[in-house]
Amino acid sequence: MASSTSEPIQIASENEYVRIVHVNLAAGETPPKYTPAATPIVSVDLNSGNVRYSDIDDRHPRNTAVREIRVELKSAPETTPLALDAVRIEPTRFKVIFENDRVRVVRLRFGAGERGVMVSHPPRVLVTLTDVSVKLLFADGRTDERGAPAGVAAWLDTETLQTENLQTEPLEVVLIEPKSPHGFS
């Protein structure tokens, strides 16, 4: 999660696969000097929910305020095929919005109180577009409750789980999945 300082560009977290960056710029403000850890970059606009993929760091001023999370793709973790790939198992909830040989970007929506089925996710960055409060049932029988406010991002490792939205409002997140040469299925 981003710190509470007012820096326009903040590195929220980083590992060997991705760097997660929060960007907050006023309308017309030129971004400060910043060198990405890697390209390409997947940007999630936190105001609109739109996702953009770019092979360059976009440093031009914009006419509107910018509030986004950028995921700089450094490398892909090794993955094994997912027998319960969420996109194949629950295509009405998990929609691929962009895919190429480097990354798959998936939008996930759950209605109020909805519960999904058991699915698998590869290593990924999860970006919250709405507040999230979920109960998770894992393949090994463990349960956990997780929550986060809208506008944060975190790296998550491979998981097989069933999700239940505990809120009375729909939830929406974007999953950014760096791809290895083997893909996910």
C-alpha positions in Angstrom: 0.0 0.0 0.0 1.1 3.5 -0.6 2.4 5.6 2.2 0.5 8.7 3.3 3.0 11.2 1.9 1.9 13.5 -0.9 4.7 12.5 -3.4 3.2 12.2 -6.9 5.0 8.9 -7.6 5.4 6.3 -4.9 6.9 2.8 -5.1 4.4 0.8 -3.1 6.2 -2.6 -3.3 8.6 -4.5 -5.4 9.8 -8.1 -5.9 11.8 -9.9 -8.6 8.7 -10.0 -10.9 7.1 -6.5 -10.6 7.3 -3.1 -9.2 4.0 -1.6 -8.1 3.9 2.2 -8.3 1.1 4.7 -7.2 0.8 7.8 -9.3 -1.2 10.9 -8.1 -0.8 14.0 -10.3 -2.9 17.1 -10.5 -4.4 18.0 -13.9 -1.7 19.4 -16.2 1.1 18.5 -13.7 4.2 17.1 -15.4 5.3 13.9 -13.8 8.6 14.2 -11.9 11.7 12.4 -13.1 11.3 8.7 -12.6 13.0 5.7 -14.0 10.8 2.5 -14.2 12.4 -0.7 -13.1 11.1 -2.3 -16.3 8.8 -2.1 -19.2 6.2 -2.9 -20.3 3.9 -1.2 -17.8 0.3 -2.0 -17.1 -1.5 1.1 -15.7 -4.9 0.9 -13.9 -6.8 4.2 -13.8 -8.3 4.3 -10.3 -11.0 6.8 -11.3 -12.3 5.0 -14.4 -11.1 1.5 -14.0 -9.6 1.6 -17.4 -6.4 -0.4 -18.1 -3.6 0.6 -20.4 -0.6 -1.5 -21.5 2.5 0.4 -22.7 6.1 -0.4 -23.7 7.2 3.1 -22.7 6.9 5.3 -19.5 4.2 7.9 -20.4 5.6 11.2 -18.9 3.4 13.7 -20.7 1.1 16.0 -18.7 -2.6 15.2 -19.0 -5.6 17.6 -18.9 -7.2 15.6 -16.1 -5.9 14.5 -12.7 -4.1 11.1 -12.8 -4.7 8.6 -10.0 -3.4 5.2 -11.1 -1.5 2.1 -10.1 1.3 1.1 -12.5 2.7 -2.4 -12.6 6.1 -2.5 -14.1 6.7 -6.1 -15.5 10.2 -7.2 -14.7 10.0 -10.9 -15.3 7.5 -13.7 -15.1 7.5 -16.3 -12.3 7.6 -20.0 -13.4 4.1 -21.4 -13.3 2.6 -24.7 -13.9 -0.6 -25.3 -15.9 -3.7 -24.4 -13.8 -6.3 -27.2 -13.9 -8.9 -24.7 -12.3 -7.9 -21.6 -14.2 -10.4 -18.9 -13.0 -10.8 -17.5 -16.5 -11.9 -20.9 -17.9 -13.9 -22.0 -14.9 -15.9 -18.8 -14.2 -15.8 -16.7 -17.4 -18.8 -14.6 -16.3 -16.8 -13.2 -13.3 -13.3 -13.3 -14.7 -13.0 -11.4 -17.9 -9.8 -11.1 -19.8 -9.4 -7.4 -20.8 -5.9 -7.7 -22.3 -3.5 -10.5 -23.1 -0.3 -10.9 -24.9 2.9 -13.0 -24.5 4.0 -11.0 -21.4 0.8 -10.5 -19.3 -2.8 -11.4 -18.9 -5.0 -8.7 -17.4 -8.3 -9.9 -15.9 -11.3 -7.9 -14.5 -13.0 -9.7 -11.6 -16.5 -8.7 -10.4 -18.6 -10.2 -7.6 -22.1 -9.1 -6.8 -23.2 -8.3 -3.3 -22.9 -11.4 -1.2 -22.0 -13.7 -4.1 -19.9 -16.8 -3.7 -17.8 -18.2 -6.5 -16.6 -21.8 -7.1 -13.1 -23.2 -6.4 -10.6 -21.7 -8.9 -6.9 -21.2 -9.3 -4.9 -18.1 -9.8 -1.3 -17.7 -11.0 1.1 -15.3 -9.3 -0.4 -11.8 -9.8 -0.9 -8.2 -8.7 -4.4 -7.6 -7.4 -5.6 -3.9 -7.8 -8.8 -3.0 -5.9 -11.2 -0.8 -7.8 -13.8 -1.0 -5.0 -13.6 -1.7 -1.3 -13.1 -5.4 -0.8 -14.1 -7.7 2.1 -14.1 -11.4 1.2 -14.1 -14.8 2.9 -11.8 -17.3 1.2 -12.0 -21.1 1.4 -8.7 -22.6 0.2 -8.3 -26.0 -1.5 -6.8 -27.5 1.7 -9.8 -26.5 3.8 -8.3 -23.4 5.5 -10.4 -20.2 5.5 -9.4 -16.6 5.8 -11.1 -13.2 5.6 -9.3 -10.4 3.7 -10.1 -6.8 3.1 -8.7 -3.7 1.5 -9.9 -0.3 0.5 -10.3 0.8 -3.1 -7.2 2.0 -4.7 -4.5 -0.4 -3.4 -2.4 -3.1 -5.0 -0.6 -6.2 -3.7 1.4 -9.1 -5.1 -0.2 -12.5 -4.4 1.3 -15.9 -5.1 -0.4 -18.9 -6.7 -3.7 -19.8 -4.9 -6.6 -22.2 -5.3 -9.6 -20.9 -3.5 -13.3 -20.1 -3.4 -14.2 -16.4 -2.9 -17.3 -15.0 -1.1 -18.0 -11.3 -1.2 -19.0 -10.3 2.3 -20.2 -6.8 1.4 -23.6 -5.6 0.5 -22.1 -3.8 -2.5 -20.4 -5.4 -5.6 -16.7 -5.7 -5.6 -14.4 -5.2 -8.5 -10.6 -5.8 -8.9 -8.1 -6.1 -11.7 -5.6 -9.0 -11.7 -2.3 -8.4 -13.6 -0.7 -11.8 -14.2 2.8 -11.8 -15.6 3.1 -14.7 -18.1 5.8 -17.3 -18.3 6.5 -19.1 -21.6 4.2 -21.9 -20.4 1.1 -19.7 -19.9 -1.6 -20.7 -17.4 -3.5 -23.6 -18.9 
